[in-house]
Amino acid sequence: MTIKITKTTHPAAKPADESKLGFGKIFTDHMFTMEWTKGEGWHDAEIVPFGNLSIHPASTVLHYGTEIFEGLKAYRAVDGRIVLFRPQENFARMNRSAVRLGLPQLDEAFALEALTELIKLDADWVPHGEGTSLYIRPFMIGDDEHLGVHGATHVRYYVILSPSGSYYAEGIDPVDIMIEDEDVRAVRGGTGEAKCGGNYGASVRAGDRAAAKGYAQVLWLDGVERKYIEEVGSMNIMFKIAGTVCTPALTGSILPGITRKSIIELLRSEGAPVEERRISLDELIAAAQDGTLEEAWGCGTAAVVSPVGRLAVGDKIYEINGGKIGPVTQRLYDELTGIQWGKREDKFGWVYPVK
Protein backbone atom coordinates (compact mmCIF):
# COMPACT_ATOMS: atom_id res chain seq x y z
CA MET A 1 0.00 0.00 0.00
CA THR A 2 1.29 3.45 -0.89
CA ILE A 3 1.49 6.01 1.90
CA LYS A 4 0.24 9.45 0.86
CA ILE A 5 2.12 12.26 2.63
CA THR A 6 0.66 15.71 3.22
CA LYS A 7 3.08 17.98 5.05
CA THR A 8 1.89 20.64 7.43
CA THR A 9 2.03 24.24 6.27
CA HIS A 10 2.04 25.49 9.87
CA PRO A 11 4.81 23.64 11.76
CA ALA A 12 4.66 24.09 15.51
CA ALA A 13 7.48 25.60 17.52
CA LYS A 14 9.62 22.91 19.07
CA PRO A 15 10.23 23.02 22.83
CA ALA A 16 13.29 25.05 23.72
CA ASP A 17 13.75 23.50 27.17
CA GLU A 18 13.78 19.71 27.06
CA SER A 19 13.78 19.54 30.87
CA LYS A 20 10.14 20.67 30.77
CA LEU A 21 8.81 18.21 28.21
CA GLY A 22 6.87 16.08 30.68
CA PHE A 23 4.91 13.16 29.23
CA GLY A 24 2.16 13.18 26.62
CA LYS A 25 1.61 16.93 26.62
CA ILE A 26 3.35 17.98 23.40
CA PHE A 27 2.80 16.43 19.96
CA THR A 28 4.71 16.53 16.70
CA ASP A 29 3.58 18.08 13.42
CA HIS A 30 2.25 14.92 11.76
CA MET A 31 0.35 11.70 12.42
CA PHE A 32 -0.35 8.50 10.52
CA THR A 33 -3.89 7.42 9.69
CA MET A 34 -5.40 4.45 7.90
CA GLU A 35 -8.89 2.97 7.57
CA TRP A 36 -10.28 -0.58 7.43
CA THR A 37 -13.60 -1.54 5.89
CA LYS A 38 -15.08 -5.02 6.09
CA GLY A 39 -14.77 -6.71 2.72
CA GLU A 40 -12.15 -4.24 1.55
CA GLY A 41 -9.43 -4.42 4.17
CA TRP A 42 -7.00 -1.64 5.04
CA HIS A 43 -6.91 1.39 2.77
CA ASP A 44 -6.18 5.13 2.57
CA ALA A 45 -2.84 5.08 4.40
CA GLU A 46 -1.74 8.67 4.95
CA ILE A 47 0.63 10.84 6.92
CA VAL A 48 -1.21 14.10 7.58
CA PRO A 49 -0.81 17.20 9.73
CA PHE A 50 -1.52 16.50 13.40
CA GLY A 51 -5.03 17.56 14.32
CA ASN A 52 -8.32 16.70 15.97
CA LEU A 53 -10.41 13.71 14.92
CA SER A 54 -13.98 13.87 13.70
CA ILE A 55 -16.08 10.82 14.53
CA HIS A 56 -19.80 10.05 14.55
CA PRO A 57 -21.53 10.36 17.97
CA ALA A 58 -22.67 6.74 17.64
CA SER A 59 -19.13 5.50 16.90
CA THR A 60 -18.71 2.09 18.50
CA VAL A 61 -15.51 3.06 20.33
CA LEU A 62 -17.49 5.61 22.37
CA HIS A 63 -20.16 3.16 23.48
CA TYR A 64 -18.56 -0.28 23.59
CA GLY A 65 -14.86 0.34 24.12
CA THR A 66 -13.65 -1.23 20.87
CA GLU A 67 -10.14 0.18 21.19
CA ILE A 68 -6.57 -1.02 21.51
CA PHE A 69 -3.24 0.77 21.68
CA GLU A 70 0.50 0.37 22.02
CA GLY A 71 3.34 2.37 23.53
CA LEU A 72 6.96 2.44 22.40
CA LYS A 73 9.75 4.97 22.04
CA ALA A 74 12.24 6.32 19.54
CA TYR A 75 15.65 7.24 20.95
CA ARG A 76 18.37 9.53 19.71
CA ALA A 77 21.42 7.32 20.14
CA VAL A 78 24.81 8.67 21.15
CA ASP A 79 26.05 8.25 17.56
CA GLY A 80 23.23 10.46 16.24
CA ARG A 81 21.02 7.70 14.86
CA ILE A 82 17.32 7.52 15.68
CA VAL A 83 16.43 4.00 16.80
CA LEU A 84 13.49 1.96 18.08
CA PHE A 85 13.59 -0.81 20.67
CA ARG A 86 12.00 -4.10 19.55
CA PRO A 87 9.13 -2.46 17.60
CA GLN A 88 8.24 -5.78 15.97
CA GLU A 89 7.16 -7.01 19.41
CA ASN A 90 4.79 -4.07 19.80
CA PHE A 91 3.01 -4.71 16.52
CA ALA A 92 2.81 -8.44 17.22
CA ARG A 93 1.21 -7.67 20.60
CA MET A 94 -1.14 -5.17 18.98
CA ASN A 95 -2.38 -7.87 16.66
CA ARG A 96 -3.01 -10.19 19.60
CA SER A 97 -4.99 -7.39 21.27
CA ALA A 98 -6.93 -6.87 18.04
CA VAL A 99 -7.99 -10.50 17.97
CA ARG A 100 -9.28 -10.28 21.56
CA LEU A 101 -11.27 -7.07 20.89
CA GLY A 102 -12.70 -8.22 17.56
CA LEU A 103 -10.68 -5.71 15.54
CA PRO A 104 -8.75 -6.36 12.29
CA GLN A 105 -5.07 -7.25 12.40
CA LEU A 106 -2.37 -5.08 10.90
CA ASP A 107 0.23 -6.10 8.36
CA GLU A 108 3.08 -5.86 10.86
CA ALA A 109 5.76 -5.13 8.28
CA PHE A 110 3.68 -2.33 6.76
CA ALA A 111 2.85 -0.91 10.20
CA LEU A 112 6.56 -0.69 10.96
CA GLU A 113 7.27 0.88 7.56
CA ALA A 114 4.57 3.49 8.15
CA LEU A 115 5.95 4.27 11.59
CA THR A 116 9.48 4.76 10.32
CA GLU A 117 8.24 7.09 7.57
CA LEU A 118 6.35 9.15 10.14
CA ILE A 119 9.38 9.39 12.44
CA LYS A 120 11.65 10.35 9.54
CA LEU A 121 9.29 13.19 8.67
CA ASP A 122 9.23 14.43 12.28
CA ALA A 123 12.83 13.49 13.09
CA ASP A 124 13.64 16.96 14.38
CA TRP A 125 11.15 16.36 17.20
CA VAL A 126 13.21 13.52 18.70
CA PRO A 127 14.74 15.20 21.77
CA HIS A 128 18.46 15.22 22.47
CA GLY A 129 18.66 15.37 26.26
CA GLU A 130 19.83 12.58 28.54
CA GLY A 131 16.97 10.19 29.21
CA THR A 132 14.55 11.86 26.80
CA SER A 133 12.74 10.10 23.96
CA LEU A 134 9.99 10.35 21.38
CA TYR A 135 7.00 8.48 22.76
CA ILE A 136 4.97 6.64 20.10
CA ARG A 137 1.29 5.84 20.50
CA PRO A 138 -0.31 3.62 17.83
CA PHE A 139 -4.03 3.05 18.44
CA MET A 140 -7.01 1.49 16.72
CA ILE A 141 -10.70 2.28 17.21
CA GLY A 142 -13.95 0.74 16.05
CA ASP A 143 -15.80 3.41 14.10
CA ASP A 144 -19.13 1.96 12.98
CA GLU A 145 -21.67 4.78 12.86
CA HIS A 146 -24.61 3.03 14.52
CA LEU A 147 -25.45 1.60 17.92
CA GLY A 148 -25.52 -2.08 18.78
CA VAL A 149 -22.87 -4.52 19.99
CA HIS A 150 -21.43 -6.30 16.97
CA GLY A 151 -18.23 -7.03 15.11
CA ALA A 152 -16.56 -4.02 13.56
CA THR A 153 -17.26 -3.15 9.93
CA HIS A 154 -15.25 0.10 9.92
CA VAL A 155 -12.05 0.79 11.86
CA ARG A 156 -9.54 3.62 12.07
CA TYR A 157 -5.85 3.28 12.93
CA TYR A 158 -3.62 6.16 14.00
CA VAL A 159 -0.09 6.81 15.19
CA ILE A 160 0.78 9.97 17.10
CA LEU A 161 4.17 11.07 18.44
CA SER A 162 5.07 12.97 21.59
CA PRO A 163 8.53 14.16 22.68
CA SER A 164 8.90 13.18 26.33
CA GLY A 165 11.22 14.14 29.14
CA SER A 166 13.39 11.89 31.25
CA TYR A 167 11.35 9.59 33.51
CA TYR A 168 14.06 9.88 36.16
CA ALA A 169 15.13 13.49 35.77
CA GLU A 170 16.10 13.63 39.46
CA GLY A 171 17.43 10.09 39.84
CA ILE A 172 15.85 6.69 40.37
CA ASP A 173 14.01 6.79 43.68
CA PRO A 174 12.22 3.64 44.89
CA VAL A 175 8.44 3.98 45.13
CA ASP A 176 5.99 2.75 47.74
CA ILE A 177 3.21 0.47 46.52
CA MET A 178 -0.02 -0.81 48.08
CA ILE A 179 -1.71 -4.18 47.73
CA GLU A 180 -5.20 -3.65 46.31
CA ASP A 181 -7.66 -5.94 48.10
CA GLU A 182 -11.00 -4.58 46.83
CA ASP A 183 -10.94 -3.97 43.07
CA VAL A 184 -9.47 -6.37 40.53
CA ARG A 185 -7.79 -5.43 37.27
CA ALA A 186 -8.68 -8.44 35.14
CA VAL A 187 -9.63 -12.12 35.17
CA ARG A 188 -8.46 -15.02 33.06
CA GLY A 189 -10.51 -15.10 29.89
CA GLY A 190 -11.12 -11.36 30.05
CA THR A 191 -9.05 -8.64 28.41
CA GLY A 192 -6.15 -8.51 30.89
CA GLU A 193 -3.62 -9.78 28.37
CA ALA A 194 -4.79 -7.25 25.74
CA LYS A 195 -3.60 -3.65 25.73
CA CYS A 196 -6.95 -1.90 25.66
CA GLY A 197 -8.32 1.21 27.31
CA GLY A 198 -10.87 -0.64 29.42
CA ASN A 199 -8.16 -2.27 31.50
CA TYR A 200 -6.73 1.10 32.40
CA GLY A 201 -10.08 2.74 33.03
CA ALA A 202 -10.93 -0.03 35.48
CA SER A 203 -7.74 0.67 37.43
CA VAL A 204 -8.30 4.39 38.07
CA ARG A 205 -10.37 4.10 41.25
CA ALA A 206 -7.84 1.91 43.03
CA GLY A 207 -5.00 4.11 41.82
CA ASP A 208 -6.72 7.19 43.22
CA ARG A 209 -7.26 5.46 46.57
CA ALA A 210 -3.60 4.49 46.73
CA ALA A 211 -2.46 8.00 45.82
CA ALA A 212 -4.65 9.48 48.57
CA LYS A 213 -2.77 7.30 51.06
CA GLY A 214 0.61 8.37 49.70
CA TYR A 215 1.40 5.35 47.53
CA ALA A 216 2.72 5.60 43.99
CA GLN A 217 1.23 2.41 42.58
CA VAL A 218 -1.26 -0.37 43.21
CA LEU A 219 -0.11 -4.00 43.28
CA TRP A 220 -2.91 -6.08 41.81
CA LEU A 221 -3.94 -9.55 42.95
CA ASP A 222 -5.62 -12.16 40.77
CA GLY A 223 -9.33 -11.63 40.20
CA VAL A 224 -10.53 -15.06 41.36
CA GLU A 225 -8.74 -16.16 44.52
CA ARG A 226 -7.35 -12.73 45.47
CA LYS A 227 -4.11 -14.36 46.60
CA TYR A 228 -1.67 -14.32 43.67
CA ILE A 229 0.40 -11.33 42.54
CA GLU A 230 -0.32 -10.04 39.02
CA GLU A 231 0.84 -6.52 38.02
CA VAL A 232 1.83 -3.22 39.58
CA GLY A 233 0.07 -0.14 38.21
CA SER A 234 0.58 -0.16 34.45
CA MET A 235 3.71 -2.31 34.61
CA ASN A 236 4.77 -5.90 35.13
CA ILE A 237 6.32 -6.74 38.49
CA MET A 238 9.48 -8.69 39.38
CA PHE A 239 11.02 -9.82 42.66
CA LYS A 240 14.42 -11.16 43.65
CA ILE A 241 13.70 -13.79 46.28
CA ALA A 242 16.59 -15.74 47.80
CA GLY A 243 18.80 -15.02 44.80
CA THR A 244 16.23 -15.90 42.10
CA VAL A 245 14.35 -13.38 39.99
CA CYS A 246 10.67 -14.29 40.00
CA THR A 247 7.80 -12.78 38.02
CA PRO A 248 4.14 -13.79 37.69
CA ALA A 249 3.51 -16.23 34.86
CA LEU A 250 1.45 -15.06 31.89
CA THR A 251 -1.79 -16.86 32.67
CA GLY A 252 -4.12 -14.78 30.48
CA SER A 253 -4.90 -11.90 32.83
CA ILE A 254 -1.48 -10.20 32.69
CA LEU A 255 -0.16 -8.00 29.91
CA PRO A 256 2.84 -9.66 28.20
CA GLY A 257 5.26 -6.76 28.60
CA ILE A 258 8.09 -6.25 26.14
CA THR A 259 10.40 -4.87 28.83
CA ARG A 260 9.48 -7.89 30.97
CA LYS A 261 10.38 -10.23 28.09
CA SER A 262 13.65 -8.38 27.48
CA ILE A 263 14.70 -8.61 31.13
CA ILE A 264 13.98 -12.34 31.24
CA GLU A 265 15.95 -12.94 28.04
CA LEU A 266 18.83 -10.78 29.26
CA LEU A 267 19.09 -12.51 32.63
CA ARG A 268 18.79 -16.01 31.17
CA SER A 269 21.50 -15.22 28.60
CA GLU A 270 23.78 -14.59 31.56
CA GLY A 271 22.81 -17.81 33.30
CA ALA A 272 20.94 -16.01 36.09
CA PRO A 273 18.07 -17.96 37.69
CA VAL A 274 14.67 -16.66 36.53
CA GLU A 275 11.26 -18.13 37.28
CA GLU A 276 7.91 -17.32 35.66
CA ARG A 277 5.34 -18.73 38.05
CA ARG A 278 2.45 -17.96 40.34
CA ILE A 279 3.59 -15.93 43.34
CA SER A 280 1.21 -15.78 46.26
CA LEU A 281 0.86 -12.78 48.54
CA ASP A 282 1.56 -15.08 51.49
CA GLU A 283 4.88 -16.12 49.94
CA LEU A 284 5.79 -12.49 49.31
CA ILE A 285 4.98 -11.45 52.88
CA ALA A 286 6.95 -14.38 54.29
CA ALA A 287 9.95 -13.43 52.14
CA ALA A 288 9.69 -9.81 53.28
CA GLN A 289 9.58 -10.94 56.91
CA ASP A 290 12.54 -13.33 56.77
CA GLY A 291 14.69 -11.07 54.60
CA THR A 292 14.77 -13.24 51.46
CA LEU A 293 12.81 -10.61 49.51
CA GLU A 294 15.96 -8.87 48.34
CA GLU A 295 14.65 -6.58 45.57
CA ALA A 296 11.42 -5.66 43.80
CA TRP A 297 10.78 -3.59 40.70
CA GLY A 298 8.13 -2.77 38.14
CA CYS A 299 9.09 -2.83 34.47
CA GLY A 300 7.59 -1.23 31.39
CA THR A 301 8.25 1.05 28.44
CA ALA A 302 7.89 4.36 30.29
CA ALA A 303 10.17 3.74 33.27
CA VAL A 304 12.14 0.71 32.00
CA VAL A 305 12.43 -0.34 35.66
CA SER A 306 10.85 1.28 38.72
CA PRO A 307 12.34 0.04 42.02
CA VAL A 308 9.99 -0.70 44.91
CA GLY A 309 11.13 0.51 48.32
CA ARG A 310 8.13 -0.35 50.48
CA LEU A 311 5.15 -2.66 50.20
CA ALA A 312 1.95 -1.93 52.12
CA VAL A 313 -0.35 -4.83 52.99
CA GLY A 314 -3.28 -3.51 54.96
CA ASP A 315 -1.83 -1.55 57.86
CA LYS A 316 1.56 -3.28 57.67
CA ILE A 317 4.49 -1.88 55.70
CA TYR A 318 7.42 -4.00 54.57
CA GLU A 319 10.65 -2.30 53.55
CA ILE A 320 12.65 -3.87 50.72
CA ASN A 321 16.44 -3.55 50.52
CA GLY A 322 16.45 -0.77 53.08
CA GLY A 323 14.15 1.29 50.84
CA LYS A 324 16.93 1.66 48.26
CA ILE A 325 17.34 0.51 44.67
CA GLY A 326 18.96 -2.92 44.53
CA PRO A 327 22.01 -3.89 42.49
CA VAL A 328 20.11 -6.12 40.04
CA THR A 329 17.47 -3.44 39.46
CA GLN A 330 20.13 -0.81 38.83
CA ARG A 331 22.10 -3.06 36.48
CA LEU A 332 18.99 -3.94 34.46
CA TYR A 333 18.16 -0.26 34.06
CA ASP A 334 21.73 0.56 33.02
CA GLU A 335 21.92 -2.34 30.57
CA LEU A 336 18.56 -1.80 28.88
CA THR A 337 18.87 1.98 28.58
CA GLY A 338 22.45 1.51 27.45
CA ILE A 339 21.22 -0.63 24.57
CA GLN A 340 18.37 1.76 23.78
CA TRP A 341 20.61 4.83 23.60
CA GLY A 342 23.46 3.01 21.87
CA LYS A 343 25.83 3.23 24.83
CA ARG A 344 26.16 -0.55 25.16
CA GLU A 345 26.50 -3.38 22.69
CA ASP A 346 23.21 -4.73 21.36
CA LYS A 347 23.98 -8.44 21.53
CA PHE A 348 20.38 -9.43 20.86
CA GLY A 349 19.55 -7.39 17.76
CA TRP A 350 16.84 -5.49 19.63
CA VAL A 351 17.62 -2.06 18.22
CA TYR A 352 15.86 -1.10 14.99
CA PRO A 353 17.40 1.90 13.15
CA VAL A 354 15.06 4.52 11.71
CA LYS A 355 17.68 6.88 10.27
C-alpha positions, 0 to 999 in steps of 0.5 A: 500500500502506498502512503500518501504524505501531506506535510503541514504548512504550519509547523509548531514551535519545538520546545526550547527547554527539554527539561520541561517536556513532561509526558504526553503533553506535546505532539509533533507536526504529523500523524499517521492514519489508515482505515479498514472496511469489512470486505475491503481491508485496510486502505487510505494510508496517509501521513497528515498534519496533526489535528483533531479527529472527527467521529460520529456520535454513535461511533462504536468506540465511544459506546462499547470500548472497541479500542486497543493501543501500544506504547513504544519509544524512539531514541536519539542514540549517542552516535546520532542515529534515531532508533526503536527498541524491539518495535516488531514485538509491539506490533505483534502484541497489537495484533493479539490485542486486536484478535481479543477485541474483535478488531482487524489485524495489521500487516506488521511489516507495513505498520513498521514501515509506516511508523518509520516514515512518520518518524523520519518526517518528524525526526527533528522532534526527537529530543536530544537530552539525557533520558529523553525520547519520542513516545509513540502511540499507535491506536485502533478504534472501532468506528461503525456509525450506529449503535448495537454490539457487533463485530466491527465493519469500519475501523480507524488506525492512527499513530501519534508522536510525543517528545517526552522528558526523562522519567528519572530526571532527578534520579531513580528513587524507589516507590511505595506500593499498596496491595489492592484488596477490593478492586481487581484489574482483570480475570483469566478469559477477560481482556487482561492480556490485551492492551486496551483502554478498558483495563486502564479505566478499570484501574483508576479508582484503586490508583486514586485510593492508593495516591490518597494514602501516599502510595505511587502504585497499586499492586494487583492480585488475581481476580478469582482467589485474590491471593496471587500477585499479578501486576503493579500499576501499568507495569509488570512486576518482578522480585528477587527472592533468595537469589532468584528473579521471580515474576508472575507467569502469563496466565491470560490476565497479565499484559505480556510486557516487552520490557518484561520479556527483554529482562527475562531474556537478558538474565537467562542469557547470563545464566541467572536464575529466573522463574515465571510462576504464580507468586502468592501474597503469602509467599511475598509477605513471608519473604519480606519478613525473613529477609529473602525478599531482596529486591522488587521492581516494576518494568515497562516502556515508560520507566524501564524499571521502577524500584519498589522501596516499600510494600503496604499490605493492609496496615503493615508496611514491609521495607525492601532492601532498606528502601533503596534501589537494589544492584540487580534493578540498577544493572537492568536499568543501566543495561537496557537503557544503554542498549536503547541509547546506543551506549552498550552493545546490542547483543540481541539485535533489539535495536531497529534503526530509523535513520 
